[in-house]
Amino acid sequence: MSDLKQIGFIGLGIMGKPMAKNLIKAGFKLKVHSRSCGPVKELVEFGATKASSPAECATNMDAIITMLPDGPDSELVILGQNGVLEGVREDAVVIDMSSIAPGISQKIASSCEDKQVGFLDAPVSGGEPGAIDGALAIMVGGKQAVFDRSNGIFDAVGSSYVLCGDYGAGNTTKLANQIIVATNIAAVGEALVLVKKAGLDPQKVYDAIKGGLAGSNVLNAKGPMMISGNFMPGFRIKLHHKDIRNSMLTGSELGVSLPLTSLIQQMIVSLVNQGKGELDHSAIATFAESINDSKIS
Amino acid sequence: MSDLKQIGFIGLGIMGKPMAKNLIKAGFKLKVHSRSCGPVKELVEFGATKASSPAECATNMDAIITMLPDGPDSELVILGQNGVLEGVREDAVVIDMSSIAPGISQKIASSCEDKQVGFLDAPVSGGEPGAIDGALAIMVGGKQAVFDRSNGIFDAVGSSYVLCGDYGAGNTTKLANQIIVATNIAAVGEALVLVKKAGLDPQKVYDAIKGGLAGSNVLNAKGPMMISGNFMPGFRIKLHHKDIRNSMLTGSELGVSLPLTSLIQQMIVSLVNQGKGELDHSAIATFAESINDSKIS
């Protein structure tokens, strides 16, 4: 069993709140901090204690988990004034489970190393249902020894976790994940608009193809949303927008040409301009609708 | 049980040969015809009789199945001189399981109706393994009564079959299937080139993402081929090329804008120009390699 038993958890959003609850259920002692009071109150009723700043949340903890919207949030909460690194003790582990640019993960890792604090970037895939069920796929970057110490934590929130490489590798892997997911959603959307324009029933097409090579977790989870036109989030387009932007930035830094990802980015920018940023990312499929004045549903 | 017991089967290629064998195993009487002698001999040893032309293959049969490379082949074999419609009797059913343009299916259907012959377009997904295992996903277009009469045949070669609409709907659905498959392959390729350029091990990335929302039948079946660089066909790029070309043609006929499919078509044209047309379609992933002077494997 790991030596990491007391956890400071920062960021109780759609993902963070159920993850924190699963950690409590698994026997970890939690101290929590979040910008909004509601989820903090809910977690305190669930058995957590409360901290009024990231620094206080990190104090005397074995591990600190952050689950935040984007890289600048992680930087501020971990490296900023009253941040995690002002409270954390030596040999603790900071696990940033936010989905952010790999370069920022590497910067945070470097500051943690300067303080003899372990660091992992450990973004997840699986969305709110995965967070609630403790069934997230966790993509980890960092050192093997720190990863090994953290396995008990990952067991409590995930169904799989893989050390993909050194600092930043978790978030690089997450970018790959998000490229594949967004492109698949867009392709399903384009295909369903084509069949709808040909006079077919998209539901029948969905039934016919889901068992073949076109079958995917995206098709199973998102196809019915496209067919019904119900895009209640879930994971919002504006957050996928950030991931695709980070993919293009990382590609640019590494000198990698990403033509498909680039087209997906343009589609998402258009959808945000259409006022769809708050919809579930399955609505990326509606780009094909918008350029064809058509509806899948 | 269906009244369709005696089947003329035309086209014993990679897909047709195992499908014909599965029909014999299921108790159907088969008469076969194919351009190459080897598979015909093999099927005759397996219990089939032999016909020297499509017309002869169709004579006195309850159903005629064609499994051919492209639309012009289907037109020639069914409508041409010495073709199926010269031999077929009234009330028989012609089932074209080739993947062709929906417009050609509709043209063939019309000629069949003129002769009081039933017609279904019934392309498949699942590749050679699906054909061997009798586990194809079959996408069908045509009339309900003819579809119902043909269920016993589909049971023998497929694990699922759905009537997607009227004549051509099977092939329209197949186009949707092929758009999704090719785009997903290309997206996985682009994502894996990105992580490779970032210094990660694509195998670890594959392990980390396959259980999440990026997971798919393409990732399971084709990811290992990309990572090992083994693109033995399987389903060749030049055949996927034809399907994507038919998708763009159908989109053009219907006035549907298909930007992702269009980009995929350009990638495939480039791969054919690189001499990769005979590779498995998983090698669509190598487009990202070719533009980045990189290797996933």
Chai-1 contact restraints between the chains, C-beta under 6 A:
chainA,res_idxA,chainB,res_idxB,connection_type,confidence,min_distance_angstrom,max_distance_angstrom,comment,restraint_id
A,S125,B,G212,contact,1.0,0.0,6.0,A-B,restraint_1
A,S125,B,L213,contact,1.0,0.0,6.0,A-B,restraint_2
A,G126,B,G212,contact,1.0,0.0,6.0,A-B,restraint_3
A,A137,B,G211,contact,1.0,0.0,6.0,A-B,restraint_4
A,A137,B,G212,contact,1.0,0.0,6.0,A-B,restraint_5
A,M139,B,A208,contact,1.0,0.0,6.0,A-B,restraint_6
A,S160,B,G211,contact,1.0,0.0,6.0,A-B,restraint_7
A,V162,B,K204,contact,1.0,0.0,6.0,A-B,restraint_8
A,V162,B,D207,contact,1.0,0.0,6.0,A-B,restraint_9
A,V162,B,A208,contact,1.0,0.0,6.0,A-B,restraint_10
A,C164,B,L200,contact,1.0,0.0,6.0,A-B,restraint_11
A,C164,B,K204,contact,1.0,0.0,6.0,A-B,restraint_12
A,C164,B,V205,contact,1.0,0.0,6.0,A-B,restraint_13
A,C164,B,A208,contact,1.0,0.0,6.0,A-B,restraint_14
A,G165,B,L200,contact,1.0,0.0,6.0,A-B,restraint_15
A,A169,B,L200,contact,1.0,0.0,6.0,A-B,restraint_16
A,T172,B,V195,contact,1.0,0.0,6.0,A-B,restraint_17
A,T172,B,A198,contact,1.0,0.0,6.0,A-B,restraint_18
A,T172,B,L200,contact,1.0,0.0,6.0,A-B,restraint_19
A,T173,B,V205,contact,1.0,0.0,6.0,A-B,restraint_20
A,T173,B,A208,contact,1.0,0.0,6.0,A-B,restraint_21
A,A176,B,A191,contact,1.0,0.0,6.0,A-B,restraint_22
A,A176,B,V195,contact,1.0,0.0,6.0,A-B,restraint_23
A,A176,B,V205,contact,1.0,0.0,6.0,A-B,restraint_24
A,N177,B,I209,contact,1.0,0.0,6.0,A-B,restraint_25
A,N177,B,A214,contact,1.0,0.0,6.0,A-B,restraint_26
A,I179,B,A187,contact,1.0,0.0,6.0,A-B,restraint_27
A,I179,B,A191,contact,1.0,0.0,6.0,A-B,restraint_28
A,I180,B,A187,contact,1.0,0.0,6.0,A-B,restraint_29
A,I180,B,V188,contact,1.0,0.0,6.0,A-B,restraint_30
A,I180,B,A191,contact,1.0,0.0,6.0,A-B,restraint_31
A,I180,B,A214,contact,1.0,0.0,6.0,A-B,restraint_32
A,V181,B,L213,contact,1.0,0.0,6.0,A-B,restraint_33
A,V181,B,A214,contact,1.0,0.0,6.0,A-B,restraint_34
A,T183,B,A187,contact,1.0,0.0,6.0,A-B,restraint_35
A,N184,B,N184,contact,1.0,0.0,6.0,A-B,restraint_36
A,A186,B,L260,contact,1.0,0.0,6.0,A-B,restraint_37
A,A187,B,I179,contact,1.0,0.0,6.0,A-B,restraint_38
A,A187,B,I180,contact,1.0,0.0,6.0,A-B,restraint_39
A,A187,B,T183,contact,1.0,0.0,6.0,A-B,restraint_40
A,A187,B,L260,contact,1.0,0.0,6.0,A-B,restraint_41
A,V188,B,I180,contact,1.0,0.0,6.0,A-B,restraint_42
A,E190,B,L258,contact,1.0,0.0,6.0,A-B,restraint_43
A,E190,B,L260,contact,1.0,0.0,6.0,A-B,restraint_44
A,A191,B,A176,contact,1.0,0.0,6.0,A-B,restraint_45
A,A191,B,I179,contact,1.0,0.0,6.0,A-B,restraint_46
A,A191,B,I180,contact,1.0,0.0,6.0,A-B,restraint_47
A,L194,B,V256,contact,1.0,0.0,6.0,A-B,restraint_48
A,V195,B,T172,contact,1.0,0.0,6.0,A-B,restraint_49
A,V195,B,A176,contact,1.0,0.0,6.0,A-B,restraint_50
A,K197,B,L254,contact,1.0,0.0,6.0,A-B,restraint_51
A,K197,B,V256,contact,1.0,0.0,6.0,A-B,restraint_52
A,A198,B,T172,contact,1.0,0.0,6.0,A-B,restraint_53
A,A198,B,L254,contact,1.0,0.0,6.0,A-B,restraint_54
A,L200,B,C164,contact,1.0,0.0,6.0,A-B,restraint_55
A,L200,B,G165,contact,1.0,0.0,6.0,A-B,restraint_56
A,L200,B,A169,contact,1.0,0.0,6.0,A-B,restraint_57
A,L200,B,T172,contact,1.0,0.0,6.0,A-B,restraint_58
A,K204,B,V162,contact,1.0,0.0,6.0,A-B,restraint_59
A,K204,B,C164,contact,1.0,0.0,6.0,A-B,restraint_60
A,V205,B,C164,contact,1.0,0.0,6.0,A-B,restraint_61
A,V205,B,T173,contact,1.0,0.0,6.0,A-B,restraint_62
A,V205,B,A176,contact,1.0,0.0,6.0,A-B,restraint_63
A,D207,B,V162,contact,1.0,0.0,6.0,A-B,restraint_64
A,A208,B,M139,contact,1.0,0.0,6.0,A-B,restraint_65
A,A208,B,V162,contact,1.0,0.0,6.0,A-B,restraint_66
A,A208,B,C164,contact,1.0,0.0,6.0,A-B,restraint_67
A,A208,B,T173,contact,1.0,0.0,6.0,A-B,restraint_68
A,I209,B,N177,contact,1.0,0.0,6.0,A-B,restraint_69
A,G211,B,A137,contact,1.0,0.0,6.0,A-B,restraint_70
A,G211,B,S160,contact,1.0,0.0,6.0,A-B,restraint_71
A,G212,B,S125,contact,1.0,0.0,6.0,A-B,restraint_72
A,G212,B,G126,contact,1.0,0.0,6.0,A-B,restraint_73
A,G212,B,A137,contact,1.0,0.0,6.0,A-B,restraint_74
A,L213,B,S125,contact,1.0,0.0,6.0,A-B,restraint_75
A,L213,B,V181,contact,1.0,0.0,6.0,A-B,restraint_76
A,L213,B,N217,contact,1.0,0.0,6.0,A-B,restraint_77
A,A214,B,N177,contact,1.0,0.0,6.0,A-B,restraint_78
A,A214,B,I180,contact,1.0,0.0,6.0,A-B,restraint_79
A,A214,B,V181,contact,1.0,0.0,6.0,A-B,restraint_80
A,G215,B,N217,contact,1.0,0.0,6.0,A-B,restraint_81
A,S216,B,S216,contact,1.0,0.0,6.0,A-B,restraint_82
A,N217,B,L213,contact,1.0,0.0,6.0,A-B,restraint_83
A,N217,B,G215,contact,1.0,0.0,6.0,A-B,restraint_84
A,L254,B,K197,contact,1.0,0.0,6.0,A-B,restraint_85
A,L254,B,A198,contact,1.0,0.0,6.0,A-B,restraint_86
A,V256,B,L194,contact,1.0,0.0,6.0,A-B,restraint_87
A,V256,B,K197,contact,1.0,0.0,6.0,A-B,restraint_88
A,V256,B,N292,contact,1.0,0.0,6.0,A-B,restraint_89
A,S257,B,I291,contact,1.0,0.0,6.0,A-B,restraint_90
A,S257,B,N292,contact,1.0,0.0,6.0,A-B,restraint_91
A,L258,B,E190,contact,1.0,0.0,6.0,A-B,restraint_92
A,L260,B,A186,contact,1.0,0.0,6.0,A-B,restraint_93
A,L260,B,A187,contact,1.0,0.0,6.0,A-B,restraint_94
A,L260,B,E190,contact,1.0,0.0,6.0,A-B,restraint_95
A,L263,B,L263,contact,1.0,0.0,6.0,A-B,restraint_96
A,I291,B,S257,contact,1.0,0.0,6.0,A-B,restraint_97
A,N292,B,V256,contact,1.0,0.0,6.0,A-B,restraint_98
A,N292,B,S257,contact,1.0,0.0,6.0,A-B,restraint_99
